[in-house]
Amino acid sequence: MTIFQRLIKSFQYAGRGIHQAWKEEQNFRIEVSTAIIILLLASWLNLGIIKISILVLTCGFVLALELVNTMIEHISDVLKPRLDHYVRQIKDLSSAAVLVAAVTAIIIGICLLLPPLWQLLSWQA
């Protein structure tokens, strides 16, 4: 198998994982939808490449962490199907990591989007 074929296979596996997360994980769907809305709004507001890049990185970080959280939950369920104290702690900690990233993303979004939105709304009033 050539390097190019292996690369194609890697993208296929990743696509399959994203598709699975989209199908099975409500939070992932909500986060993807929110990211699209935020990025469309940022583009419409002409925020500039630096601010849009910050939003893209922030959204990507939340989505990647959600995928890691899902992976940790699946691994925990396979290794220890019945919910015990340690599995619950592991799942809680990985969920907490996603929450911290999401709250951070909200704060960044507010900092970057609110001033131009406020300016647009006060200009039209």
N, C-alpha and C positions, 0 to 999 in steps of 0.2 A: 504494500500500500504506500502510495507516495505521500509526501508531506501535505500536498494540497488536498488529497482525499481524506487524510486524517483531520485536517482543518475543517473540511466540510462536515465530516461526521461529528466533530465537536460542536459545531453550530447547530446541527440537527438535534443532538442530545440537549443542548441548552434550550433550544426552541421547544422541545418536548416538555422540559421542566417548567418553562414559563407558561405553556399551555395548561399543564396540570395545575399549577398554582392558580391560574385564572379560573379554571373550572371548579376547583375545590376550596379555595380560600376567599371568603367574602372580604376580609380586610385588604387583601392584595388588590381585588377589583376596585374597592373604594379608594385605595391609595393611588392606583394607576389613573383612575378617573379624575381624582383631585389634582394629580400632577399635570394631566393634560389641560385641565381648566386653568390652572395657575400659569402654565407656560404660554397658553393662548392669550391670557390676560396680559402677561408680561410683554408679549410680542405686540399686542394691540396698543399698549401704553408706550411702546418704543423705549423700553427701559435701557437699552444699550447692551452690548455684547458681554461686558463684565458682569452686570447684574443678572442677566439671563443665564450666564454660565454658572453663577453662584446658585441660582434656583435649580438648574439642571443637576448640578452636583448634589445639592441637598435632597432633591426628589429621588435621584438615583441611589443615594445612600439609604434613604428610608426603604425603598423597594428592595434593595439588596439585603438589608437587615431583616426585612419581612421574610424573604426567601430563606435566609439562614435560620430564622426562628422556626419556620415551617419544617425545615430539615431536622433541626434539633428535636422538635416534637415527634416527628416520624421515627427518628432513630430511638428516642426514648421509648416510644410505644412498642417498637420491635424488640428492644432489649429487655424491657420490663413492662409487659402488657398491662399488668394490674397497677393501678396508680398507688405508689407508695410515697413516703415522705420525700425521698431524694428525687424521684422523678418529678413530683410536684414542684419542688424547689428549682430544679433545672428549668422546667417549663415557665415558671414564674419569672425567673431571672432573664430568660431569653425574651419573654414578652415585655419585661421592664425595659430591656435594651431598645426594643422597637418603640416603646412609648417615649423614652427619652429622645430618640432620634426624631420622632414625629412632633413632639412639643418644640424641639429645637427648630425643626423645619417651619412650623407655624410662626415662631418668633421671627425667623429670617424672612419669611414671606410677608409678615406684617411690616417689618422694617423697610423692605424693598418696595412693596406694592402700595402701602397706605399713603405715603406722601404724594405720589403722582395721582392716585385716585382722589385724594382730598383736594388737590389743586384742580383737577378736572371738574369735580363737583362744585367747588366754590367759584370757579370761573363761570360756570353755566347758571349759577343762582342769581 
